[in-house]
Amino acid sequence: MLNVTQTFLPPLEEYAKLLEPVWESKWLTNRGMLVCDLEQRLCEYLGVPNMLAVSNGTIALQLAIKALGLKGEIITTPFSYVATVSSIVWEGCTPVFVDIDPIHLTIDENKIEEAITDKTSAILATHVYGNPCNVEAIEEIASRHGLKVIYDAAHCFGVKYKGRSILKHGDVSTLSFHATKLFHTGEGGGIVTANEEIRKTIFDHHNFGHNGPEEFFGLGINGKMSEINAAMGLAVLEHIDDIIARRKSVCEAYDAALANSGVALISLREGTEWNFSYYPVIFESEERLLEVKNEMNKKDIFPRRYFYPTLNRLPYLPYSELPVAEDISRRVLCLPLSAAKTHPDLGAVAELVTAMSANSNV
């Protein structure tokens, strides 16, 4: 069976070694030694001023919205994972969708301004497949209209844009460390902000609102990461350069094999140092995509339609037509990609895509 991804698991003995002090101290949660160590190591690796490790990427988004005090409308993208929008709704705000750029698949910065109203408090944009948004344009618009900016950077571990971490843009950037990501802690997430006041507010919110053991600054939730998850992150981090290098090798093999396939490949924004997090291909039609997907499934190959359907079609939101996102969503398929995949495996995938793109009767 060849799935869209395969979780990287470090050698068991390495993970067990990291857990030994946890067993000795009996300190399993509440910001133990391993969580603090992981945060520091991630700051060093990613080149960011701070990192707050949290229980998952969805909580990271919810904490960011809460800490920024957002109300009313938040402009966002329909082409992302559901957590991007469900977090907005969960925090009592209203998502306002803007269509996507058909080249980079990120929110179309040229359509943001016309969606701004007197109820707009922020822009929440996703760096899709690790491909950066037009951060300069978004931040100029936000500055002019007095809006906050959150970047859902769930796909962006290690991505650089114009020589520096993409996580340094916006008021807050959030990460997912879910088991499906190239860097993971099993379950987990991260939050980055350059603003110390925002950082402290998020920190307090993620720990029940505690201000010391017997006092509370205010409202909070339990968003903390456990020592068990932090140990996994520390073990994976030791291998991250090799993980990225192996994924890069697979992507390059796909690029070569699909050069004359008739499918469109991802167009990275100029200045991007990518992390090879996903391998999306865009077919000429949804019918052709479904033919290829069904044929792959017969051979125990399971790509995935990231992201289908578009979020403007969620049942708890009023529908608004977004033709570019809906068209791309119907035609995009992410092929199997992980550090564990071998080139012969993926060669068979590429051959199938190429053959079926040329002949729908294959």
BELSUL-V790917 format. One record per run of one state. SS is the DSSP state (H for helix, E for strand, - for the rest). FROM is the first residue (numbers start at 1). TO is the last residue. If there is no record, write none. Layout:
ss = (SS:SS)
from = (FROM:FROM)
to = (TO:TO)
This chain:
ss = (-:E:-:H:-:H:-:E:-:H:-:E:-:H:-:E:-:E:-:E:-:H:-:H:-:E:-:H:-:H:-:E:-:E:-:E:H:-:E:-:E:-:H:E:-:E:-:E:-:E:-:E:-:H:-:H:-:E:-:E:-:E:-:H:-:E:-:E:-:H:-:H:E:-:H:-)
from = (1:2:4:12:26:33:47:52:55:57:68:73:78:82:91:94:99:100:101:107:108:109:112:113:116:120:127:128:131:135:146:148:153:160:162:164:166:169:172:177:189:193:196:207:208:210:211:216:217:222:223:224:225:227:238:240:258:264:266:272:274:280:283:286:299:301:303:304:305:311:314:323:332:335:343:359)
to = (1:3:11:25:32:46:51:54:56:67:72:77:81:90:93:98:99:100:106:107:108:111:112:115:119:126:127:130:134:145:147:152:159:161:163:165:168:171:176:188:192:195:206:207:209:210:215:216:221:222:223:224:226:237:239:257:263:265:271:273:279:282:285:298:300:302:303:304:310:313:322:331:334:342:358:362)
